[in-house]
């Protein structure tokens, strides 16, 4: 589906991307009889492409400008610099090429009018390899030669020729955009915040000076490394460009400058030669942006199984010979494999250690249980309502306290005064004790004592009769 967007009497042709489309193409340049404007673009918003992304892209394509003597300018633009809920690694990025169409004239008769083609993508896995692959594929297709004329230049000449034939022009626009379906399908982003400038201030401009005739692939490889760091950072960056347009305010700009233009260029706070840009991303982040890796202070989590498996302190001397020197200097050294005999010895010592600890714990538990049982107070019997009577028994031996039978009525108590059978083993050469029971107020409490299930126990003094 295609529509026309009116702009000061000019209707911008638009197209509706397919639901699974990853790349969104924007064509911008001189429109015959009008001015410099969008020549063809997708409807916005479309999928993950928002109006905010489009606003940033419009500024890039409007001002990108090739350097003198160069057929094109290349830029990687950040479309998510002002996103309200920006998450590093999941924003929008645009690959942009700006050309000057040789041999053509604009609506005012000026030679070599500008033409820009941008391809935008949102929330895709833009690491160094994917950025470089997409950039080189885009460059190869746009600047491929056909009868000595690049594809981009040939399209623009067709655009000028078909300006008076809207239907033919629409067909040519669709066909041209379809030729870039070969751009790589990038997977969903699995990136996140890796590089941070928290606590520091990143430079406003980074200038990378390169030889005048350096191949595009060399510049593209360096730009991909720089972009990979910026995409996974919390740096507010605007673009990476080889053009001569002015910097966009409000963020960090990385600019590739040929040696012939370096003298008159405002280099900014950081100026490096192309061969001085580190290959390693961590070194690049520090040298260009004073950014550090958020993972450098991460501490590895060690579970209890791994902790038990660690060698004991007394084995460190034996293992030192097996540890590489490089590992000894690391924060977390990797232990080299030990021999089978040494491993068995380690497991044996660990087994004895663990067994001893377990036995000690069980013994302590048993002692604690025994002490608890001794200290547990016995259940107290309820206090009797009447004072229990005393039984006095005369004996030759020392006094012995025994349990007396339950209280009896007064009539029975008199009978109890008669000689009672011995209930306690008689000491040697001692006469059988004679038990005399004195009932204290038993008759008065008869009715109450008969109702109780457990009669109170009597404490008696047994004394040998003289």
C-alpha positions in Angstrom: 0.0 0.0 0.0 1.4 3.4 -1.0 0.2 6.8 0.0 1.2 10.4 -0.6 2.3 12.8 2.2 1.7 16.4 1.3 4.5 18.8 2.0 4.1 22.4 0.7 2.3 21.2 -2.4 4.5 18.1 -2.7 3.2 14.6 -1.8 5.9 12.3 -0.4 5.3 8.7 -1.7 5.3 6.3 1.3 5.0 2.5 1.5 3.7 0.1 4.2 6.5 -2.3 5.3 5.7 -6.0 5.6 5.1 -7.1 9.2 8.4 -9.0 9.4 10.5 -6.3 7.7 13.7 -5.5 9.6 15.1 -2.7 7.5 13.2 0.5 6.8 14.5 2.5 3.8 14.4 6.2 3.5 15.3 8.1 0.3 16.1 11.8 0.5 17.3 14.3 -2.0 16.4 17.0 -4.5 12.8 16.7 -5.8 12.4 18.3 -9.3 10.2 21.4 -9.1 10.2 21.3 -5.3 13.2 21.3 -3.0 15.3 18.9 -1.0 12.9 16.5 0.7 12.0 12.9 1.2 11.7 11.1 -2.1 10.3 7.8 -0.7 9.9 6.4 2.9 7.9 4.0 5.0 4.8 5.0 6.9 5.6 6.1 10.5 5.1 4.7 13.0 5.7 1.2 11.6 6.4 -1.8 13.8 9.2 -0.9 16.2 10.0 2.3 14.2 8.6 5.2 16.1 8.0 8.9 15.3 11.0 9.7 17.6 13.3 7.5 15.5 12.1 9.2 12.4 12.7 12.7 13.8 16.4 11.8 14.5 16.8 10.2 11.1 15.4 13.2 9.3 18.1 15.4 10.7 20.8 13.0 9.6 19.7 12.6 6.0 19.1 16.3 5.7 22.6 17.5 6.6 25.0 14.6 5.7 27.5 16.0 3.2 30.4 14.2 1.4 33.9 15.8 1.7 35.5 17.6 -1.2 36.9 15.0 -3.6 34.9 12.1 -2.1 32.0 10.5 -3.9 30.0 9.8 -0.8 29.8 10.2 3.0 29.0 7.4 5.4 27.4 7.6 8.8 26.0 5.4 11.6 23.3 7.4 13.4 21.8 6.9 16.8 18.0 7.0 16.6 17.4 6.4 20.3 19.4 9.2 21.9 16.3 10.8 23.4 14.2 7.7 24.0 12.3 8.1 27.3 12.8 4.4 28.2 16.1 3.8 26.4 17.8 0.5 27.2 21.4 0.0 26.0 21.7 -2.5 23.2 18.0 -2.3 22.2 17.7 1.1 20.5 17.4 2.2 16.9 20.3 2.6 14.5 20.5 3.9 10.9 23.2 3.2 8.2 23.4 6.3 6.0 25.1 7.0 2.7 25.1 10.5 1.3 26.1 11.0 -2.4 26.6 13.7 -4.9 25.0 12.8 -8.3 27.6 13.7 -10.9 26.2 15.1 -14.2 22.8 16.0 -12.7 21.3 19.4 -11.8 18.8 20.4 -9.1 15.7 22.4 -9.5 17.7 25.7 -9.3 20.2 24.5 -11.9 23.0 23.6 -9.4 25.4 20.8 -10.4 25.7 17.5 -8.6 22.6 17.5 -6.4 22.6 15.5 -3.1 21.0 12.1 -2.7 20.8 10.1 0.5 19.8 6.6 1.2 19.3 5.5 4.9 18.4 2.0 6.2 17.1 2.0 9.8 16.7 -1.0 12.1 15.4 -1.2 15.7 16.2 -3.6 18.6 18.5 -6.0 16.7 21.7 -7.6 17.7 24.2 -5.0 16.6 27.5 -6.3 17.7 30.8 -5.6 15.8 30.4 -8.5 13.3 26.7 -7.7 12.5 27.3 -4.0 12.1 30.3 -4.6 9.7 28.4 -7.2 7.7 25.4 -4.9 7.2 27.6 -1.9 6.4 29.6 -3.7 3.7 26.5 -5.3 2.1 24.8 -1.9 2.0 27.9 -0.2 0.5 28.4 -3.0 -2.1 24.8 -2.7 -3.3 24.5 1.1 -3.4 27.8 1.8 -5.0 28.0 -1.2 -7.3 28.9 -0.2 -10.9 26.5 -0.6 -13.8 27.9 0.7 -17.1 30.4 2.8 -15.2 27.6 4.3 -13.1 26.9 3.5 -9.5 23.5 2.0 -8.6 22.6 5.0 -6.5 23.5 7.4 -9.2 21.6 5.4 -11.9 18.5 5.4 -9.8 18.6 9.1 -9.2 18.9 9.8 -13.0 15.8 7.5 -13.5 14.0 9.4 -10.8 14.6 12.7 -12.6 13.5 11.3 -15.9 10.2 9.8 -14.6 9.2 12.8 -12.5 6.4 13.6 -14.9 5.0 10.0 -14.9 3.8 9.2 -11.3 2.8 5.5 -12.0 6.1 4.7 -13.6 8.0 6.5 -10.8 6.1 4.5 -8.1 7.1 1.3 -9.8 10.8 2.4 -10.0 10.8 3.4 -6.4 9.5 0.0 -5.3 11.9 -1.8 -7.5 14.9 0.1 -6.2 14.1 -0.4 -2.5 13.5 -4.1 -3.2 17.1 -4.5 -4.4 18.2 -4.0 -0.8 16.4 -7.0 0.5 19.8 -8.7 0.6 20.8 -6.8 3.7 21.5 -9.4 6.5 18.6 -10.5 8.7 19.9 -9.6 12.2 18.6 -11.6 15.2 16.7 -10.1 18.1 19.1 -8.2 20.4 20.6 -10.0 23.4 22.8 -7.0 24.3 22.7 -4.8 27.3 24.7 -2.3 29.3 28.4 -3.3 29.1 30.3 0.0 28.9 29.6 2.9 31.4 30.9 6.4 31.8 29.4 6.8 35.3 31.5 9.2 37.3 33.3 10.6 34.2 32.5 13.0 31.4 32.8 11.5 27.9 34.3 13.8 25.1 32.0 15.7 22.9 34.0 14.8 19.8 36.4 12.0 18.9 38.5 12.5 15.7 40.1 9.6 13.9 42.5 10.6 11.1 43.0 8.2 8.2 45.0 8.3 5.0 43.3 10.0 2.0 43.0 6.9 -0.1 42.1 4.3 2.5 39.7 1.6 1.3 36.1 1.8 2.6 36.4 -1.6 4.2 39.1 -0.3 6.5 37.1 2.7 7.7 34.0 0.5 8.0 35.8 -2.0 10.2 37.0 0.7 12.6 33.5 2.3 12.6 31.9 -1.0 13.5 34.2 -1.5 16.5 33.4 2.0 17.7 29.6 1.6 17.1 29.7 -1.8 19.0 30.9 0.0 22.1 28.5 2.9 21.8 25.5 0.7 21.3 26.1 -1.2 24.5 27.0 1.9 26.5 25.2 4.7 28.5 27.0 7.3 26.4 24.7 9.9 24.8 26.1 9.7 21.3 24.7 11.1 18.1 26.6 9.6 15.1 29.8 8.2 13.6 30.4 10.0 10.3 32.9 10.5 7.6 31.1 13.5 6.2 31.9 17.2 6.7 28.5 18.3 8.2 28.4 20.0 11.6 28.2 18.1 14.8 24.8 17.6 16.3 24.5 19.2 19.7 23.6 17.2 22.8 25.9 14.2 22.4 29.2 12.6 21.4 30.2 12.6 17.8 32.9 10.4 16.3 34.4 11.7 13.1 36.6 10.1 10.4 38.8 12.7 8.8 41.3 12.3 5.9 44.8 13.6 6.5 44.4 16.3 3.9 41.5 17.9 5.9 42.9 17.2 9.4 44.9 20.5 9.6 41.7 22.6 9.3 39.5 20.4 11.4 38.6 21.1 15.0 39.8 17.8 16.3 38.1 18.0 19.6 39.2 16.4 22.9 40.4 13.1 21.6 42.4 12.8 18.3 43.8 9.5 17.1 45.3 8.1 14.0 43.4 5.2 12.4 46.2 2.7 13.3 46.1 3.9 16.9 42.5 2.8 17.5 42.7 -0.4 19.6 41.4 -3.6 18.2 40.2 -4.8 21.6 36.9 -3.3 22.6 37.8 -2.8 26.3 40.9 -0.8 25.3 38.9 1.1 22.8 36.2 2.1 25.3 38.8 3.4 27.7 41.0 5.2 25.2 38.2 6.9 23.2 35.4 7.5 25.8 37.0 6.9 29.3 34.4 4.1 29.7 34.9 1.0 31.7 33.5 -2.5 31.5 30.6 -3.1 33.9 31.6 -6.7 34.1 35.2 -6.2 35.3 34.2 -6.1 39.0 31.7 -8.9 38.8 32.3 -11.6 41.4 31.6 -15.2 40.3 29.0 -17.0 42.5 30.2 -20.2 44.1 27.6 -22.6 45.3 28.0 -24.9 48.3 29.0 -27.9 46.2 31.8 -25.9 44.5 32.9 -24.6 47.9 33.2 -28.2 49.3 35.1 -29.3 46.2 37.8 -26.6 46.7 41.1 -28.0 47.8 42.0 -27.6 51.5 44.6 -25.2 52.7 47.2 -27.8 53.3 47.2 -28.9 49.7 47.9 -25.5 48.2 51.7 -26.1 48.3 51.2 -29.3 46.3 49.0 -27.6 43.7 51.2 -24.6 43.2 53.3 -26.5 40.7 50.3 -27.3 38.6 49.0 -23.8 38.4 50.1 -21.8 35.3 51.9 -18.5 36.0 49.2 -16.6 34.1 46.5 -18.0 36.2 48.3 -17.1 39.5 48.1 -13.4 38.6 44.4 -13.4 37.8 41.8 -12.3 40.3 40.3 -15.8 40.1 42.9 -18.5 39.3 42.0 -21.6 37.4 43.3 -24.7 39.2 45.1 -27.1 36.9 44.0 -30.8 37.0 45.7 -32.9 39.7 46.7 -36.5 39.5 44.2 -39.3 40.2 46.1 -40.3 43.4 46.1 -36.8 44.8 42.4 -36.4 44.0 41.6 -39.6 45.9 43.6 -38.3 48.9 41.8 -35.0 48.8 38.4 -36.8 48.8 39.5 -39.0 51.7 40.6 -36.1 53.8 37.4 -34.2 53.1 35.4 -37.3 53.9 37.1 -37.6 57.3 36.6 -33.9 58.0 33.0 -34.0 57.1 32.4 -37.2 59.1 34.1 -35.8 62.2 32.0 -32.6 62.0 28.8 -34.6 61.6 29.7 -36.9 64.7 30.5 -33.9 66.8 27.1 -32.3 65.8 25.2 -35.5 66.7 27.0 -35.8 70.1 26.2 -32.2 70.9 22.6 -32.8 70.0 22.3 -35.8 72.4 23.9 -33.9 75.3 21.6 -31.0 74.7 18.6 -33.4 74.8 19.8 -35.0 78.1 20.3 -31.7 79.8 16.9 -30.6 78.7 15.3 -33.7 80.1 17.0 -33.2 83.5 16.1 -29.5 83.7 12.5 -30.2 82.7 10.3 -29.6 85.9 8.1 -32.5 87.0 4.5 -32.0 86.8 3.3 -30.7 90.2 0.4 -32.4 91.9 -2.5 -30.2 93.0 -2.3 -29.2 96.6 -4.6 -31.2 98.9 -7.4 -29.4 100.6 -6.5 -30.9 103.9 -3.2 -31.4 105.7 -2.1 -35.0 105.3 -1.7 -37.1 108.4 1.7 -38.3 109.6 2.5 -41.9 110.3 5.2 -42.4 113.0 7.0 -45.7 112.9 9.7 -46.5 115.5 12.7 -48.4 114.3 16.4 -48.9 115.1 17.5 -47.7 111.7 17.7 -44.2 110.4 14.5 -42.5 109.4 13.1 -43.5 105.9 10.4 -41.6 104.1 7.9 -43.8 102.3 4.5 -43.4 100.6 1.6 -44.1 103.0 -1.7 -45.5 101.9 -4.6 -43.2 101.1 -6.6 -41.5 103.8 -9.2 -43.7 105.4 -12.3 -42.9 107.5 -11.9 -42.5 111.2 -13.3 -46.0 111.9 -10.8 -47.6 109.7 -8.0 -45.4 111.2 -8.5 -47.0 114.6 -8.1 -50.4 113.1 -4.9 -49.2 111.5 -3.4 -48.6 114.9 -3.1 -52.3 115.3 0.2 -53.9 114.2 0.5 -53.5 110.5 2.5 -55.8 108.2 6.0 -54.6 107.2 5.9 -52.8 103.9 9.7 -52.0 103.8 12.5 -54.5 103.8 13.7 -54.8 107.3 17.3 -53.9 108.0 19.7 -56.5 109.4 19.0 -57.3 113.1 16.1 -54.9 113.3 12.7 -55.7 114.7 9.7 -55.3 112.5 8.6 -51.7 112.8 5.3 -50.9 114.3 3.4 -48.4 112.2 1.2 -45.9 114.0 -1.0 -43.7 111.7 -2.4 -40.4 113.0 -5.3 -39.1 110.9 -5.3 -35.4 111.0 -8.8 -34.0 110.5 -9.6 -37.0 108.2 -13.2 -37.2 109.4 -13.9 -33.6 108.6 -12.7 -34.1 105.0 -14.3 -37.5 104.4 -16.7 -36.4 101.8 -14.2 -34.3 99.9 -11.5 -37.1 99.9 -14.0 -39.7 98.6 -14.6 -37.6 95.5 -11.0 -37.3 94.5 -9.6 -39.9 92.1 -6.0 -39.5 93.3 -5.8 -39.4 97.1 -2.8 -37.4 98.4 0.2 -39.4 99.4 1.3 -39.5 103.0 4.8 -38.9 104.2 5.7 -41.0 107.2 8.7 -41.3 109.4 9.7 -44.8 110.0 11.7 -45.3 113.2 12.7 -48.5 114.9 10.9 -49.2 118.1 13.0 -49.2 121.1 
